[in-house]
Amino acid sequence: MTTTAPGPAHGSDRARQRGLIALCLTEITSWGALYYAFPVLLGAITVDTGWSTMTVMGAFSVGLAVSAIAGIPVGHLLDRLGPRPVMTTGSIIGVLSVVAIATAPTPGWFIAAWAVSGLAQACVFYKPAFAAITGWYGPSRVKALTALTLVAGLSSTIFAPLTAAIADRTDWRTTYLILAAVLAVITIPTHAVFLNVPWRRYDGQRAATEQPKRRRRGILRSRAFICLVIAMALASFGMFAATVNLVPLLTEQGSSTSFAAWALGLCGAGQLLGRVGYGRLAKATTTRVRTVAVLAAAAVTIAVTAVTAAPTVTLIAAAVAFGATRGILTLLEATAVSDRWGTEGFGALYGAFSAPSTVAMATTPWIGAVLTDWVGGYQALFGYLAGFVVLAAVFGFFSVSRSGHPSEDSSATNP
């Protein structure tokens, strides 16, 4: 029998609050062990194993690519089963994958272990957490999503120094085994116990009916959905590439490494500011205006950074503003599908929507390096990146249907 809670938000306030707090804790831990530990340990891995940096980085990129591909079927499972079994299983897979990474004797084993890690990422990272909160909170999802991204944004702040401290006292393999234990102790029981908020499930009979399938196919083939996917993929690539290459750009233009690192830190601070202010932005703007304005602002800040690479007040302001647009982009992505088409079948739609963006981010370091060589330097690269994000804003304009009405969910913000 299908379990359907009344109204657009499911579960008692107390159960939803417990679920939100649990997700804040597990997102910090999952991102820390499965993502942010890697750049800290990269040098130690290459030195100890003798494997090339390209091989090790390639394995990490394989994991991200698998995460993107797996996101689509995981989205269907979320719609059918809810977040509790999906994220608990993902935590178990994540622990096993980290153990496999730590014990990898060959590059092939290492790559395969990261591929398994990618499957775990699809089950425990932001996307399933966003689906859970969207289903639980309905109309009040923006506040809950903001809270999650603010707290989970501390993952790198916590786990980068923690990983470095452990690695200083042991080796990279032992460090990963310790992180696997942390991941197991925190995420598996937390997901299993606290994600027990009532969930609107599709039973076999309902899933077999043509109406939900027809609606989903119609959305996936619509001009608005295709434009939205392209817009977010371009924006994710352009903004992530700008972040990754900010320090090289500034040092190429004569800034000190310490100032460049400080500017990158200001981007991080700007992300928090952007996420804090997203709720007010969402209330004050329509979906189309919000999407275009954020992407256009990001393009401007990237361009300003490219032409103002010397240490100036303008550059500092651009770094903070760029960070703010990156912070907003996370929430813009989290609400993009539900703002346009409601929460019905959200997991499957969001999985299809987010896969190209994940692939774009996975390939950013390699493509960014190729583009830098092709265009002749980081300043020119930033000019192209600004152009990509401008193009994203154009596609964003056409990412809202002409009718202007979200489907199946009166809680979605106005287009």
C-alpha positions in Angstrom: 0.0 0.0 0.0 1.2 3.5 -0.8 2.0 5.6 2.3 0.9 9.1 1.8 1.2 11.8 4.4 -1.2 14.7 4.2 -0.1 17.9 2.7 3.0 18.9 0.8 5.3 18.4 3.8 5.6 15.0 5.3 6.2 13.9 8.9 6.0 15.7 12.3 8.0 18.8 13.0 10.1 16.9 15.5 10.9 14.1 13.2 11.8 16.4 10.4 14.1 18.4 12.7 15.8 15.3 13.8 16.2 14.3 10.2 17.6 17.6 9.3 20.1 17.6 12.1 21.1 14.1 11.2 21.7 15.1 7.6 23.8 18.1 8.7 26.1 15.7 10.6 26.3 13.0 8.0 26.9 15.4 5.1 29.9 16.9 6.9 31.3 13.4 7.5 30.5 12.0 4.1 32.0 14.9 2.2 35.0 14.9 4.5 35.8 11.2 4.1 34.8 10.7 0.5 35.9 14.0 -1.0 37.9 16.5 1.0 40.4 14.0 2.4 41.6 13.3 -1.1 43.4 16.5 -2.1 45.1 16.5 1.3 46.4 13.0 0.8 47.1 13.3 -3.0 50.8 14.1 -2.6 51.4 11.3 -0.1 49.6 8.8 -2.3 51.8 9.5 -5.3 55.0 9.5 -3.3 54.3 6.3 -1.5 52.9 4.3 -4.5 54.9 5.8 -7.3 51.7 6.2 -9.3 51.5 9.3 -11.4 49.5 12.3 -10.4 47.4 11.9 -13.5 46.6 8.3 -12.6 45.6 9.2 -9.0 43.6 12.2 -10.1 42.0 10.1 -12.8 40.8 7.6 -10.3 39.2 10.4 -8.3 37.5 11.8 -11.4 36.2 8.3 -12.2 34.5 8.3 -8.9 32.8 11.6 -9.6 31.7 10.4 -13.1 30.2 7.3 -11.6 28.4 9.5 -9.1 26.9 11.5 -11.9 25.7 8.4 -13.8 24.4 6.6 -10.7 22.5 9.7 -9.7 19.7 8.9 -12.1 18.8 5.4 -10.9 19.4 6.6 -7.3 16.8 9.3 -7.9 14.3 6.7 -8.9 15.1 4.7 -5.7 14.6 7.8 -3.6 11.1 8.3 -5.1 10.2 4.6 -4.5 11.9 3.9 -1.1 12.7 7.2 0.5 16.0 8.5 1.8 16.5 6.2 4.8 17.3 2.9 3.0 19.1 4.6 0.1 21.4 6.7 2.3 22.0 4.0 4.9 23.0 1.6 2.1 25.1 4.3 0.6 27.0 4.8 3.9 27.8 1.1 4.0 29.1 1.2 0.4 31.0 4.3 1.3 32.8 2.6 4.2 33.7 -0.4 2.1 35.0 1.8 -0.7 37.3 3.8 1.6 38.7 0.6 3.0 39.3 -0.6 -0.6 41.0 2.7 -1.5 43.2 2.4 1.6 44.3 -1.2 0.8 44.6 -0.8 -3.0 47.8 -2.7 -4.2 47.6 -1.6 -7.8 46.3 1.4 -9.8 43.5 -0.8 -11.3 42.3 -1.6 -7.8 42.6 2.0 -6.8 40.5 3.2 -9.8 37.9 0.5 -9.1 37.7 1.5 -5.5 37.0 5.1 -6.4 34.3 3.9 -8.9 32.6 2.2 -5.9 33.1 5.4 -3.9 31.2 7.2 -6.7 28.2 5.0 -6.2 28.3 5.8 -2.5 28.6 9.5 -3.3 25.4 9.3 -5.4 23.6 7.9 -2.4 24.9 10.1 0.4 26.0 13.5 -0.9 23.9 16.6 -1.4 21.6 15.4 -4.1 19.8 12.7 -2.0 19.9 15.0 1.0 18.2 17.7 -1.0 15.6 15.2 -2.2 14.9 14.2 1.4 14.5 17.8 2.6 12.3 18.7 -0.4 10.0 15.8 0.4 9.9 16.4 4.1 9.5 20.2 4.2 7.5 21.0 1.1 6.8 24.8 1.2 9.4 25.5 3.9 12.2 23.7 2.1 14.3 26.8 1.4 15.1 27.4 5.1 15.9 23.8 5.7 18.1 23.6 2.6 19.9 26.8 3.6 20.6 25.3 7.0 21.9 22.1 5.6 24.3 23.8 3.1 25.5 26.2 5.7 26.4 23.5 8.2 27.7 21.0 5.6 29.8 23.7 4.1 32.1 23.3 7.2 33.1 19.9 6.0 36.4 21.0 4.4 37.1 23.3 7.3 36.8 20.3 9.7 38.2 17.4 7.6 41.0 19.0 5.7 43.0 19.8 8.9 41.8 16.6 10.6 43.1 14.5 7.6 46.4 16.4 7.6 46.8 15.8 11.4 46.2 12.1 11.1 48.5 11.8 8.0 51.3 13.6 9.9 51.2 10.8 12.5 50.6 7.8 10.2 50.5 7.2 6.5 47.8 7.8 3.9 46.6 4.2 4.0 46.1 4.3 7.8 44.5 7.7 7.5 41.9 6.4 5.1 41.2 3.4 7.3 40.6 5.8 10.3 38.3 7.9 8.1 36.4 4.8 7.1 35.9 4.0 10.8 34.6 7.6 11.4 32.3 7.3 8.4 30.9 4.0 9.7 30.4 5.1 13.2 28.7 8.4 12.4 26.8 7.9 9.1 25.5 4.3 9.2 23.5 4.4 12.5 22.5 8.1 12.0 21.0 7.4 8.6 19.3 4.2 9.8 17.8 5.7 13.0 17.0 9.4 12.3 15.9 9.4 8.6 12.6 7.7 9.7 10.4 10.6 8.6 7.2 9.4 6.8 7.8 9.4 3.1 5.3 9.5 0.2 6.2 6.3 -1.7 5.3 4.9 -5.1 4.2 1.3 -4.8 4.5 -1.1 -7.7 1.0 -0.4 -8.9 1.3 3.3 -8.9 4.8 3.2 -10.5 3.3 1.1 -13.3 0.6 3.5 -14.2 1.2 5.7 -17.2 0.3 9.1 -15.7 3.5 9.6 -13.6 5.6 8.1 -16.4 4.0 10.3 -19.0 4.4 13.4 -16.8 8.1 12.6 -16.2 8.8 12.0 -19.8 7.1 15.2 -20.8 9.2 17.2 -18.4 12.5 15.5 -19.4 11.8 16.3 -23.1 10.6 19.8 -22.5 12.5 22.9 -23.7 12.5 24.3 -20.2 14.1 21.2 -18.7 16.8 20.9 -21.4 17.7 24.5 -21.1 17.9 24.2 -17.3 20.2 21.2 -17.6 22.5 23.1 -20.1 22.5 26.3 -18.0 23.5 24.5 -14.8 26.1 22.4 -16.5 27.7 25.4 -18.1 27.5 27.4 -14.8 28.9 24.5 -12.7 31.9 24.2 -15.1 32.6 27.9 -15.4 32.3 28.7 -11.7 34.1 25.6 -10.5 36.9 26.1 -13.0 37.2 29.8 -11.9 37.6 28.6 -8.3 40.1 25.9 -9.0 42.3 28.3 -11.1 41.9 31.5 -9.0 45.2 31.1 -7.2 47.2 30.3 -10.4 45.6 33.4 -12.1 46.6 35.7 -9.3 50.1 34.4 -9.0 50.5 34.6 -12.8 49.6 38.3 -12.6 52.2 39.0 -9.9 50.3 38.5 -6.6 51.9 36.6 -3.8 50.8 33.1 -3.0 49.7 34.2 0.4 47.5 36.9 -1.0 46.1 34.5 -3.6 45.2 32.0 -0.9 43.6 34.8 1.1 41.5 35.7 -1.9 40.4 32.1 -2.3 39.5 32.1 1.4 37.3 35.2 0.8 35.5 33.2 -1.8 34.7 30.7 0.8 33.4 33.4 3.1 31.3 34.8 0.3 29.7 31.4 -0.2 28.3 31.5 3.4 27.0 35.0 2.8 25.3 34.0 -0.4 23.6 31.0 1.3 22.4 33.1 4.2 20.8 35.6 1.9 19.2 33.1 -0.5 15.9 32.9 1.4 15.3 36.6 1.0 16.3 36.5 -2.6 13.9 33.6 -3.3 11.0 35.6 -1.8 11.8 38.8 -3.7 12.3 37.3 -7.1 10.7 35.0 -9.6 12.4 31.8 -10.7 13.5 33.2 -14.1 14.8 36.5 -12.7 16.6 34.7 -9.9 18.3 32.3 -12.2 19.4 34.8 -14.8 20.5 37.4 -12.2 22.7 35.0 -10.2 24.4 33.6 -13.3 24.9 37.1 -14.8 26.4 38.3 -11.6 28.7 35.3 -11.5 29.9 36.1 -15.0 30.6 39.7 -14.1 32.6 38.8 -11.1 34.7 36.3 -13.1 35.4 38.9 -15.7 36.3 41.6 -13.1 38.7 39.1 -11.5 40.3 38.5 -14.8 41.0 42.1 -15.5 41.8 43.2 -11.9 44.3 40.5 -10.9 46.4 42.9 -8.8 45.7 43.2 -5.1 43.1 45.9 -4.9 39.8 46.6 -3.1 38.0 45.8 -6.4 39.6 42.4 -6.6 38.7 41.6 -2.9 35.1 42.7 -3.6 35.0 40.6 -6.7 36.3 37.6 -4.8 33.6 37.9 -2.1 30.9 38.5 -4.7 32.0 35.6 -6.7 31.9 33.4 -3.6 28.4 34.6 -2.9 27.2 33.6 -6.3 28.8 30.2 -5.9 27.0 29.8 -2.5 23.7 30.8 -4.1 24.2 28.4 -7.0 24.2 25.5 -4.6 20.7 26.4 -3.4 19.6 27.5 -6.9 20.4 24.0 -8.1 18.7 22.4 -5.0 15.5 24.2 -5.7 15.6 24.4 -9.5 13.5 21.3 -10.2 10.9 21.8 -7.4 10.5 25.5 -8.2 9.5 24.7 -11.8 7.8 21.3 -11.6 7.0 20.7 -7.9 8.0 17.8 -5.7 6.1 14.9 -7.4 8.7 12.5 -8.6 11.5 14.9 -7.5 14.2 12.2 -7.0 14.1 10.9 -10.6 13.9 14.4 -12.1 16.6 15.8 -9.9 18.9 12.9 -10.7 18.5 13.5 -14.5 18.9 17.2 -14.0 22.1 17.1 -11.9 24.0 14.4 -13.7 25.5 16.7 -16.4 26.5 19.2 -13.8 28.3 16.5 -11.8 30.1 15.3 -15.0 31.1 18.9 -15.8 32.6 19.4 -12.3 34.4 16.0 -12.5 36.1 17.0 -15.8 36.8 20.6 -14.8 40.5 20.2 -13.7 41.4 18.4 -16.9 39.4 20.6 -19.3 40.5 23.7 -17.5 44.2 22.8 -17.9 43.7 22.1 -21.6 41.8 25.4 -22.2 44.6 27.3 -20.3 47.2 25.9 -22.7 45.0 26.5 -25.7 44.1 30.2 -24.9 47.5 31.1 -23.7 47.2 31.8 -19.9 44.9 32.1 -17.0 43.7 35.6 -17.7 42.4 34.6 -21.1 40.9 31.4 -19.5 38.8 33.5 -17.1 37.5 35.5 -20.0 36.3 32.3 -21.6 34.8 31.1 -18.3 32.9 34.4 -18.0 31.5 33.8 -21.5 30.4 30.2 -20.5 28.5 31.6 -17.5 26.9 34.3 -19.7 25.7 31.6 -22.0 24.4 29.7 -19.0 22.4 32.8 -18.1 20.9 32.9 -21.6 19.8 29.2 -21.3 18.6 30.0 -17.8 16.2 32.6 -19.2 14.5 29.8 -21.3 14.5 27.3 -18.4 11.0 28.3 -17.2 8.0 27.0 -19.2 5.8 29.5 -21.0 2.8 28.6 -18.8 4.8 29.8 -15.8 3.1 27.3 -13.5 4.9 24.6 -11.5 3.3 21.2 -11.6 1.8 19.3 -8.7 3.0 21.7 -6.0 1.5 24.9 -5.1 4.4 25.5 -2.7 6.9 26.2 -5.5 8.0 29.8 -5.9 6.5 31.7 -8.7 8.3 31.5 -12.1 
